[in-house]
Amino acid sequence: MRKTISIVSPCYNEEDSLRECYEAVRDMFRNELPGYDYEHVFSDNGSTDTTPEMLRALAAEDPRVRVILNARNFGPFRSMFNALRRTSGDAVITFLPIDLQDPPALVPEFVRLWESGYEIVAGARTTREESWMMRKSRSLFYRTVNRLADFEIPEKVGEFQLIDRKVADAVLSYQDHYPFLRGMIAAVGFRRIVVPYHWAKRERGRSRLNLFMLIDQAINGILSYTSAPMRVCTLVGMAIASLSIFYSVGVGAAWALGLTSAPRGIITLIVSLFFLSGLQFLFIGVMGEYVTSIHKQVRGGPVVVERDAINFAEVEAEPKPAARKSRRG
């Protein structure tokens, strides 16, 4: 029986690159993976150009093209996670960008490694055509998460991965308002191998991810998988309390010995006022991040609202928690 590979491609205003991505995947399966069936799931995140019309045309032309049209822009992570729920393959490429910066030419190697027994085949962007600042920021993020979390996200690994169906089902068991897919895949475990590759510069269009969006994603990843920020706040608070005691003793001794000419308490007041006020704002901000995350989670609601779904055997509404592992055609 022929196995099916699912490929997920989120898109937003990608009219310049959409056709090229579709043809690259089609030709790859035709020439290099002829023994496999495939489905290419495009998840449009509320594009304002001709991308939705182009997707409808591709779906009419090729039944292996599945199209999800979101009601608005829900962000790349939510759109990707929702598309993963719609896949039905024996293995899933969780993210293939429309601009092909993550090369589809690696997919046949991913499939061969999967067939050899690996349940997760993760692509690692060992070299990048990007600025020094972006490289350092990404490196700092991975070091921070891997030191704080109880599992490891391989450095330079993004969402360009092949995962087995049982891994996909485990990931889909999460009920997260802001799904951080690479963290979820790393958290569930399973047998994994990392494949290095070169991440090319985007040739067409422009990236919609800016520095603030990347910071938001990084904070979400840290808050989702570790309580370390709150623990750090507790430890810092204990340290400050201890230092305050020693400082009070030192200032009192200096005053008694006549080693300071400042009015009694002025130094202590100035230092403690500014230092502790800054720490209070920091701690309140950390707690606010957790409270905001909890608030969004308990409100519930769909991860993504779909306006239309094309070439799926059945179109369902937001699945109930107990049904998240069901496969769809």
JOPEMO-V873318 format. One record per residue. N is the residue number from 1. RES is the residue in one small letter. PHI is phi in whole degrees, 0 to 359 (* if undefined). PSI is psi in radians with two decimals (* if undefined). NEAR is the number of other ideal C-beta (glycine too) atoms within 10 Angstrom. Layout:
n = {N & N}
res = {RES & RES}
phi = {PHI & PHI}
psi = {PSI & PSI}
near = {NEAR & NEAR}
This chain:
n = {1 & 2 & 3 & 4 & 5 & 6 & 7 & 8 & 9 & 10 & 11 & 12 & 13 & 14 & 15 & 16 & 17 & 18 & 19 & 20 & 21 & 22 & 23 & 24 & 25 & 26 & 27 & 28 & 29 & 30 & 31 & 32 & 33 & 34 & 35 & 36 & 37 & 38 & 39 & 40 & 41 & 42 & 43 & 44 & 45 & 46 & 47 & 48 & 49 & 50 & 51 & 52 & 53 & 54 & 55 & 56 & 57 & 58 & 59 & 60 & 61 & 62 & 63 & 64 & 65 & 66 & 67 & 68 & 69 & 70 & 71 & 72 & 73 & 74 & 75 & 76 & 77 & 78 & 79 & 80 & 81 & 82 & 83 & 84 & 85 & 86 & 87 & 88 & 89 & 90 & 91 & 92 & 93 & 94 & 95 & 96 & 97 & 98 & 99 & 100 & 101 & 102 & 103 & 104 & 105 & 106 & 107 & 108 & 109 & 110 & 111 & 112 & 113 & 114 & 115 & 116 & 117 & 118 & 119 & 120 & 121 & 122 & 123 & 124 & 125 & 126 & 127 & 128 & 129 & 130 & 131 & 132 & 133 & 134 & 135 & 136 & 137 & 138 & 139 & 140 & 141 & 142 & 143 & 144 & 145 & 146 & 147 & 148 & 149 & 150 & 151 & 152 & 153 & 154 & 155 & 156 & 157 & 158 & 159 & 160 & 161 & 162 & 163 & 164 & 165 & 166 & 167 & 168 & 169 & 170 & 171 & 172 & 173 & 174 & 175 & 176 & 177 & 178 & 179 & 180 & 181 & 182 & 183 & 184 & 185 & 186 & 187 & 188 & 189 & 190 & 191 & 192 & 193 & 194 & 195 & 196 & 197 & 198 & 199 & 200 & 201 & 202 & 203 & 204 & 205 & 206 & 207 & 208 & 209 & 210 & 211 & 212 & 213 & 214 & 215 & 216 & 217 & 218 & 219 & 220 & 221 & 222 & 223 & 224 & 225 & 226 & 227 & 228 & 229 & 230 & 231 & 232 & 233 & 234 & 235 & 236 & 237 & 238 & 239 & 240 & 241 & 242 & 243 & 244 & 245 & 246 & 247 & 248 & 249 & 250 & 251 & 252 & 253 & 254 & 255 & 256 & 257 & 258 & 259 & 260 & 261 & 262 & 263 & 264 & 265 & 266 & 267 & 268 & 269 & 270 & 271 & 272 & 273 & 274 & 275 & 276 & 277 & 278 & 279 & 280 & 281 & 282 & 283 & 284 & 285 & 286 & 287 & 288 & 289 & 290 & 291 & 292 & 293 & 294 & 295 & 296 & 297 & 298 & 299 & 300 & 301 & 302 & 303 & 304 & 305 & 306 & 307 & 308 & 309 & 310 & 311 & 312 & 313 & 314 & 315 & 316 & 317 & 318 & 319 & 320 & 321 & 322 & 323 & 324 & 325 & 326 & 327 & 328 & 329}
res = {m & r & k & t & i & s & i & v & s & p & c & y & n & e & e & d & s & l & r & e & c & y & e & a & v & r & d & m & f & r & n & e & l & p & g & y & d & y & e & h & v & f & s & d & n & g & s & t & d & t & t & p & e & m & l & r & a & l & a & a & e & d & p & r & v & r & v & i & l & n & a & r & n & f & g & p & f & r & s & m & f & n & a & l & r & r & t & s & g & d & a & v & i & t & f & l & p & i & d & l & q & d & p & p & a & l & v & p & e & f & v & r & l & w & e & s & g & y & e & i & v & a & g & a & r & t & t & r & e & e & s & w & m & m & r & k & s & r & s & l & f & y & r & t & v & n & r & l & a & d & f & e & i & p & e & k & v & g & e & f & q & l & i & d & r & k & v & a & d & a & v & l & s & y & q & d & h & y & p & f & l & r & g & m & i & a & a & v & g & f & r & r & i & v & v & p & y & h & w & a & k & r & e & r & g & r & s & r & l & n & l & f & m & l & i & d & q & a & i & n & g & i & l & s & y & t & s & a & p & m & r & v & c & t & l & v & g & m & a & i & a & s & l & s & i & f & y & s & v & g & v & g & a & a & w & a & l & g & l & t & s & a & p & r & g & i & i & t & l & i & v & s & l & f & f & l & s & g & l & q & f & l & f & i & g & v & m & g & e & y & v & t & s & i & h & k & q & v & r & g & g & p & v & v & v & e & r & d & a & i & n & f & a & e & v & e & a & e & p & k & p & a & a & r & k & s & r & r & g}
phi = {* & 289 & 272 & 246 & 251 & 262 & 234 & 255 & 229 & 290 & 212 & 208 & 53 & 244 & 298 & 284 & 242 & 298 & 298 & 297 & 296 & 302 & 292 & 297 & 292 & 301 & 292 & 297 & 290 & 291 & 260 & 249 & 231 & 292 & 273 & 238 & 273 & 208 & 226 & 248 & 263 & 262 & 243 & 274 & 259 & 76 & 300 & 253 & 258 & 271 & 304 & 301 & 294 & 296 & 294 & 299 & 294 & 296 & 295 & 290 & 280 & 223 & 292 & 281 & 272 & 253 & 234 & 244 & 250 & 286 & 291 & 201 & 279 & 261 & 92 & 295 & 291 & 294 & 297 & 294 & 295 & 296 & 295 & 299 & 297 & 273 & 283 & 227 & 286 & 289 & 216 & 227 & 275 & 290 & 200 & 236 & 293 & 298 & 281 & 62 & 296 & 269 & 286 & 295 & 298 & 278 & 301 & 303 & 294 & 302 & 295 & 297 & 293 & 298 & 294 & 280 & 126 & 283 & 265 & 227 & 243 & 254 & 277 & 243 & 279 & 288 & 231 & 226 & 266 & 211 & 288 & 300 & 298 & 294 & 298 & 293 & 295 & 296 & 298 & 298 & 298 & 296 & 297 & 295 & 297 & 291 & 279 & 264 & 275 & 265 & 214 & 244 & 264 & 305 & 298 & 74 & 270 & 249 & 270 & 283 & 216 & 254 & 234 & 292 & 301 & 292 & 291 & 300 & 296 & 294 & 295 & 288 & 287 & 291 & 242 & 237 & 289 & 224 & 293 & 260 & 297 & 296 & 291 & 298 & 297 & 293 & 288 & 282 & 91 & 76 & 280 & 229 & 226 & 251 & 246 & 283 & 201 & 266 & 266 & 281 & 288 & 294 & 268 & 234 & 66 & 215 & 288 & 269 & 273 & 250 & 299 & 293 & 294 & 294 & 297 & 299 & 295 & 295 & 298 & 299 & 297 & 291 & 292 & 287 & 236 & 203 & 260 & 302 & 304 & 293 & 293 & 298 & 301 & 297 & 293 & 295 & 299 & 295 & 295 & 295 & 299 & 293 & 296 & 298 & 296 & 297 & 295 & 299 & 296 & 295 & 295 & 297 & 294 & 297 & 293 & 295 & 271 & 72 & 269 & 225 & 257 & 288 & 306 & 302 & 89 & 295 & 299 & 300 & 297 & 296 & 296 & 294 & 298 & 286 & 293 & 290 & 296 & 297 & 294 & 298 & 298 & 298 & 294 & 298 & 296 & 297 & 297 & 297 & 298 & 293 & 297 & 298 & 298 & 296 & 299 & 295 & 291 & 286 & 294 & 70 & 91 & 287 & 293 & 218 & 258 & 267 & 275 & 200 & 221 & 238 & 73 & 264 & 298 & 213 & 248 & 250 & 283 & 307 & 290 & 286 & 308 & 290 & 251 & 288 & 269 & 291 & 267 & 239 & 278}
psi = {2.29 & 2.39 & 2.71 & 2.34 & 2.21 & 2.43 & 2.23 & 2.22 & 1.71 & 2.62 & 2.61 & 1.96 & 1.02 & 0.60 & -0.48 & -0.42 & -0.13 & -0.88 & -0.70 & -0.71 & -0.80 & -0.82 & -0.61 & -0.76 & -0.77 & -0.83 & -0.59 & -0.81 & -0.57 & -0.68 & -0.63 & -0.40 & 0.96 & -0.29 & 0.11 & 2.54 & 2.85 & 2.80 & 2.39 & 1.90 & 1.95 & 2.25 & 1.83 & 2.26 & 0.89 & 0.73 & 2.56 & 0.01 & -2.63 & 0.17 & -0.82 & -0.72 & -0.69 & -0.67 & -0.72 & -0.71 & -0.73 & -0.70 & -0.63 & -0.53 & -0.62 & 2.00 & -0.22 & -0.16 & 2.09 & 2.40 & 2.26 & 2.18 & 1.92 & 2.64 & -0.42 & -3.07 & 1.90 & 0.11 & 2.66 & -0.64 & -0.76 & -0.74 & -0.72 & -0.75 & -0.73 & -0.68 & -0.63 & -0.64 & -0.45 & -0.14 & 2.72 & 0.10 & 2.88 & -0.40 & 2.74 & 2.26 & 1.87 & -0.34 & 2.04 & 1.92 & 2.57 & -0.60 & -0.06 & 0.47 & -0.62 & 1.98 & 2.23 & -0.29 & -0.32 & -0.28 & -0.77 & -0.68 & -0.70 & -0.77 & -0.73 & -0.73 & -0.65 & -0.77 & -0.43 & -0.12 & -0.16 & 2.38 & -0.32 & 2.16 & 1.89 & 2.27 & 2.33 & 2.15 & 1.47 & -0.53 & 2.45 & 2.46 & 1.36 & 3.06 & 2.78 & -0.71 & -0.75 & -0.70 & -0.79 & -0.66 & -0.76 & -0.75 & -0.72 & -0.70 & -0.85 & -0.73 & -0.70 & -0.87 & -0.78 & -0.42 & -0.48 & -0.55 & 2.87 & 0.30 & 2.97 & 2.27 & 2.02 & 2.35 & 2.44 & 0.14 & 2.27 & -2.52 & -0.08 & 1.54 & 2.69 & 2.23 & 2.51 & 2.80 & -0.68 & -0.52 & -0.75 & -0.73 & -0.67 & -0.71 & -0.70 & -0.20 & -0.27 & 2.47 & 1.49 & 2.30 & -0.36 & 1.33 & 2.11 & 1.61 & -0.77 & -0.58 & -0.70 & -0.77 & -0.74 & -0.61 & -0.54 & -0.27 & -2.38 & 2.96 & 2.22 & 2.56 & 2.53 & 2.28 & 2.02 & 2.62 & 2.96 & 2.24 & 1.91 & 2.81 & 2.49 & 2.21 & -0.53 & 2.61 & -2.81 & 2.65 & 2.45 & -0.05 & 2.13 & -3.13 & -0.70 & -0.64 & -0.69 & -0.68 & -0.73 & -0.75 & -0.69 & -0.79 & -0.73 & -0.74 & -0.70 & -0.79 & -0.53 & -0.47 & 0.15 & 2.57 & 0.22 & -0.71 & -0.75 & -0.63 & -0.66 & -0.72 & -0.74 & -0.80 & -0.70 & -0.70 & -0.74 & -0.70 & -0.73 & -0.71 & -0.73 & -0.77 & -0.61 & -0.66 & -0.85 & -0.67 & -0.73 & -0.74 & -0.74 & -0.76 & -0.71 & -0.72 & -0.72 & -0.69 & -0.71 & -0.59 & -0.01 & 0.51 & 0.00 & 2.45 & -0.08 & 2.57 & 2.55 & 2.23 & -0.21 & -0.82 & -0.84 & -0.75 & -0.82 & -0.85 & -0.85 & -0.61 & -0.91 & -0.72 & -0.89 & -0.56 & -0.74 & -0.73 & -0.64 & -0.77 & -0.71 & -0.85 & -0.71 & -0.67 & -0.74 & -0.82 & -0.65 & -0.65 & -0.77 & -0.75 & -0.73 & -0.77 & -0.75 & -0.72 & -0.79 & -0.63 & -0.78 & -0.36 & -0.43 & -2.60 & 2.94 & 2.62 & -0.72 & 2.49 & 2.14 & 2.32 & -0.59 & 2.68 & 2.24 & 2.38 & 0.35 & 2.54 & -0.60 & 2.53 & 2.00 & 2.77 & -3.06 & 2.13 & 2.60 & 2.72 & -0.68 & -0.27 & 0.28 & -0.32 & -0.03 & 2.53 & 2.60 & 2.67 & *}
near = {5 & 9 & 16 & 17 & 23 & 25 & 27 & 27 & 24 & 27 & 25 & 20 & 19 & 27 & 18 & 15 & 19 & 25 & 14 & 15 & 22 & 21 & 11 & 16 & 23 & 16 & 11 & 17 & 21 & 10 & 9 & 15 & 17 & 8 & 9 & 17 & 15 & 20 & 21 & 24 & 29 & 28 & 28 & 27 & 25 & 16 & 20 & 9 & 14 & 14 & 23 & 20 & 11 & 20 & 26 & 16 & 15 & 22 & 18 & 12 & 10 & 13 & 10 & 19 & 22 & 27 & 24 & 27 & 19 & 24 & 13 & 9 & 16 & 21 & 20 & 21 & 20 & 22 & 24 & 22 & 27 & 24 & 25 & 23 & 21 & 22 & 24 & 18 & 21 & 18 & 24 & 25 & 29 & 27 & 21 & 23 & 21 & 23 & 20 & 19 & 19 & 20 & 16 & 21 & 11 & 19 & 25 & 15 & 15 & 24 & 21 & 12 & 15 & 20 & 11 & 9 & 9 & 20 & 19 & 25 & 26 & 24 & 26 & 16 & 20 & 13 & 12 & 15 & 10 & 15 & 9 & 7 & 9 & 12 & 14 & 10 & 15 & 18 & 12 & 11 & 19 & 17 & 11 & 15 & 24 & 14 & 10 & 15 & 19 & 7 & 13 & 14 & 21 & 17 & 16 & 20 & 22 & 19 & 23 & 26 & 26 & 27 & 28 & 20 & 19 & 13 & 23 & 24 & 15 & 19 & 23 & 19 & 12 & 16 & 11 & 19 & 17 & 18 & 22 & 24 & 23 & 21 & 21 & 21 & 23 & 23 & 18 & 19 & 12 & 14 & 11 & 18 & 16 & 16 & 18 & 12 & 17 & 11 & 19 & 15 & 9 & 15 & 11 & 12 & 16 & 8 & 11 & 13 & 11 & 9 & 10 & 8 & 13 & 14 & 12 & 14 & 18 & 18 & 14 & 19 & 21 & 19 & 20 & 18 & 19 & 17 & 11 & 16 & 18 & 15 & 11 & 14 & 17 & 10 & 11 & 13 & 14 & 10 & 10 & 15 & 9 & 10 & 11 & 15 & 10 & 9 & 15 & 12 & 10 & 10 & 18 & 12 & 10 & 13 & 16 & 8 & 8 & 7 & 9 & 12 & 6 & 12 & 9 & 11 & 11 & 10 & 15 & 15 & 11 & 11 & 13 & 15 & 10 & 10 & 13 & 13 & 10 & 10 & 14 & 11 & 10 & 14 & 17 & 12 & 11 & 15 & 13 & 10 & 16 & 13 & 11 & 11 & 17 & 12 & 10 & 13 & 12 & 8 & 8 & 10 & 8 & 14 & 19 & 20 & 13 & 19 & 12 & 14 & 18 & 17 & 19 & 16 & 9 & 7 & 12 & 14 & 8 & 15 & 15 & 9 & 9 & 7 & 9 & 15 & 15 & 13 & 14 & 15 & 10}
